[in-house]
Amino acid sequence: MNHDIFLTIESSKLRFTAVEEQIAAYFLGAKKPLKQSELAEEVNVSTASITRFCKKVGFDNYKEFIYCYREALLDYSNDIHDVTSNLQFQYKELINSIDEKADIEKIKEASRYIHSQKIIHVYGLGLSAIAGEDFKFRFTRVGKFVEVVRDYESIEMISSLLNQDNLVIYFSLRGENNRVIQSLRKLKAKGADLIVVTANESGDIVNDIADVSLLTSHIHNPNEAGQISAQIPLLIIIDFIYSQYIRMYREDIKKWVGTESAYLQGNKYEK
């Protein structure tokens, strides 16, 4: 039974009395093993109730139960340690990889493009659209109007309306979606400004289409997908852009914030 003892307790819950539920809650909290008398005092039940609890989860007595519980607790502790250590390693590896690819001059150039436009269209599908929403949240606060476009039909429609006066930022780790790439090619032909954030160093969008390409990294091990959110490599680049933008245009942002505050105060008094 060992590590499955937690699952066994959970699956037996429907058969527990109120007293046995108190005992179960103690063990499901992965708390330290106690002697039967100490446990009885800790959860305010009788030792006989503890014995009945043990039998309901498949053990002859408390001694047998607590032995397996100790083993399960050790496995549980090791699992938690392994998970956190593995995730810490993956995060460090990911951040180091992105840091190696980061080009400060390109980040500055992207900031200049963003500063030159009041309205910005962000293209992103799936999880990339979530990164787009983060970009929108940040830059809306510094005076930009950001529209996140998150499906094929909308991307194609918006692309047909934009021209050389517009800025489009495309978030895509793979950078291989042909339908979006075709829309970006049409925008490029019309003279629109294009910033691409991707992990695809050799794709067409980086080499042939983008005015500015900012490289990030893939999460390398596909078998560990889901342990680290796939949009994080994009979010880190957004952090870079936003931090650089604030550094470059701090005075302009202060003026905008001051003007906006005065406008809001004026509206407040009018009401």
Secondary structure, 3 states (H helix, E strand, C coil): CHHHHHHHHHHCHHHCCHHHHHHHHHHHCCCCCCCHHHHHHHHCCCHHHHHHHHHHCCCCCHHHHHHHHHHHHHHHHHHHHHHHHHHHHHHHHHHHHHHHHCCHHHHHHHHHHHHHCCEEEEEECCHHHHHHHHHHHHHHCCCCEEEEECCHHHHHHHHHHCCCCCEEEEECCCCCCHHHHHHHHHHHHHCCEEEEEECCCCCHHHHHHCCEEEECCCCCCHHHECCECCCHHHHHHHHHHHHHHHHHCHHHHHHHHHHHHHHHHHHHHHC
